[in-house]
Amino acid sequence: MRNTLVLWLLRLVSLLPLSIARIKGAWLGRLLSVIGAQPPRIARINLSLCYPHLSDDEIKQICDKRMSHLAQAVLETPKVWRKGNPWVSKKVMAVKGLDLFEQAIANDRGTILVIPHQGNWEVLGLWAGEKKAQGNNPEQRWCQRMCAALRR
């Protein structure tokens, strides 16, 4: 029941225009910070441990920005899954090192693409797939069904 509700919610979010999803995501991220939800609390602890030289205000500012970007990515992802390529590739604005990537996949020996978890990495997977790179499908059946349902 809960998975069905999540699927319907994601399908509904996927119908939002991308600009609206980003605005609502930024708002949701700020809301998470304001209400003291668990993700921003954990992020603040981690940032304090990693950057002890930063003030509490600097940590809060970084954390608030991160929560906004994270929630934007969460609300963009259903649209990315539903639209797929070439829609996604048209949204890619710049690629650094494209020549190196194309050389690597052209040599037919296999290429490992290492990416930071920054921004919406779902976009990179679709973009790379259009370039004939392949990735692994999710192992969890519920996640496979969700991705398949959103692509319909």
N, C-alpha and C positions, 0 to 999 in steps of 0.2 A: 504494500500500500504506500509506504513512504517513498520507495523508489519511483512509483508511478507519479506521485505528487511532484517529486524533484524533476522528473522528465517533463511534465507539463509546464512547470515553472521555467525550466531551461528553454523549452520550445517557445514560450511566451516572450522571454527575454531576447531570444534570437530574432524576433520580429521587430525589435526596436531599431530605429536608425542608429548607425554607429556613433554619431555625434551625441545622441541622447543617452546611449548606453555609457559613453565616457563621462558625461556630465553626472548621471546618476551614480556611476561608480565612484567618482571623486567625492560626491556627497556622502555616499555610504561609507567610504573610507574615513572621512572626517567624523562621521557619526560613531564609528567604531572607537575612534580615539577619545571622543568626548565622553562616551558612556563607560569608558574603561574596560572594554571587552578584553578577552584573554590574548588575542594576537598582538595588539599593540603593547600590552603589559609585558609579554614575553620579549617582544622586539626591543623594548626599552632596557630590559635587563641585559639582553645580549649586547646591545650597543654600548651600554655602560661598561661591560666587561671587556669588550674589544677596543673601546676608545675611552680609557679612563681620563684622558686629558681634556675631553669635551665637557662643557657645562651641562647642567640639567636642561637648560633651555635649548641648547644646540641638539642634544639627544632627542628632546621632544619634537623639535622642528624636523629632524631627519625622519623620525618615526612617523609623524603625521603625514609627511610627504610619501613615505613608503606605503602606508595604509591606503592612501588615496590611489596610488598607482596599482597596488595589488587589487583593490576592489574594481578599478577600471578594467584590468585584465580579466577578472572573473566575469564581469558583465559583457565583455567583448567576445569571450571564448565561444559561447553558444552560437553567435552570429558567424564567427569564423568557421566553426564546424559545419553549420548549415549551408553557408555560401560556397566554401571550398575554393578551388582554383577554377578559372583564372581570376576570379574576383579578388582573392587574397593577394595574388602577385601584383595586381594593379595598385594595391594599397602600399606596397613596399616602396619606400622613398629613396633609400640608398643602401648599398651593400659594399662593405669594405672587404677587400681581398677576394673579390669574385673570381678574378683570374686564377688565383691559387686553388680555389674550390673547384673550378671547372677542370683544371689540369689534374687534380687529384681524382675526381670521379671518372675522368677520361682514361686513366691508366689501367682501369679494370682490375686493380689489385685490392680494392676495398678502401674505404675512407671512413674515418671516425670523425664526426663533427661534434666538437665539444663547445657547448654554449653556456653562458651564465644564465641563471634563473632571474632574468631581468626583463621586464616588459612581458609581452605575450609570446611565449616561446612556441605556442601552437602555430603561430604564423610562420615561424621558421621551418617547422616540420612540413607544412603544406608547400611552402616555397621550394624547399629542398627536394620534395617529392616531384615537383614539376620539372626539376633539373635532373631527374632520373635517379635521385638518391632514394634509399628505402630505409624505413625505420621499423621498429617492432610495434606490433599492436598491443594494446593494454591486455594484461593477463586476466583481470577481473571481468567476469561475465557481465555484471551490471554495467561496468564502464563501456564494454564493447556494445551492449544494447543501447546505451545512452548516445554514444557517438553515432551509431547507425541510425537511430531515430532522428537525431538532429540533422543528419545529412539528407533525409528525405524531403 
